[in-house]
Amino acid sequence: MPPQPTTDARIDLVLLDVGGPVYDDRAYRDALLRATRELAAEAGREVDEAEFQQVYDERRQAQGGSLRTAVAERFLTADDRQRLSDRAEQYWEYPPSALHEDVLPALRQLAGRYKIAIVANQRAVVVDALRRDGVADFVDVWAISEVVGAEKPDPRIFQHALREAGVEPANAVHVGNRLDTDVRGAHRVGLRAVWVVRGEAPPKPTPEQLAEPDVAVYSMAELPEALEKLQAAG
């Protein structure tokens, strides 16, 4: 018989990031590239996609620092960072094809066992996509940065979800694909963290990076078992 979790180890709430775990991050990458090319063209310059991808991958590997700042500094100017961010958000949408195939099957396994909260640095309109694709059917609590007024790793967005769910940090786990905003942000408020290594996770995670989360998975299909192991580990 497997070891039974202690009260402190029990997981009542799973906080779930959107970009990466749920939707393919290429949607934002493509929006950012389009915005960069448009702004560069206004200044009479061109943006090579391979060079853009290099900057993107460097930021992913570092798991720290602003991607938008790095792109603006390389292809535009540092002062263009906000213009770039605003332009990219105009094009940042998730088509149905961006939904990872492993998401709904995983959520069906989690349903009834845990409360589910969406905790994401996103515009409010992302909820429309999540409803369209059936993800919202499994969501009990919403913590979208544009609505909450705080972005990960700010503790307030995690604390908002915990308050809405009525769950203590010790009984919650955050699931995301970035170390800087997701794993480290969750740990700061006393949450355990599952790192989904895809999307804006590093192209080649180092052993040191893999040691940061409580557990690392490479697909949402691995999440139900990972949560069970976290509970059993105490």
Buried (B, 14 or more C-beta within 10 A) or exposed (E): EEEEBEEEBBBBBBBBBBBBBBBBBEBBBBBBBBBBBBBBEEEEEEBEEEEBEEBBEBBBBEBEEEBBBBBBBBBBEEEBBEBBBEBBBEBBBBEEEBBBEBBBEBBEBBEEEBBBBBBBBBBEEBBEBBEEBBBBEBBBBBBBBBBBEBBBBBBBBBBBBBEBBEBBBBBBBBBBBBBBBBBBBBBEBBBBBBBBBBBBBBEEBEEEBBEBBBBBBEBBBBBBEBBBEBBEEE
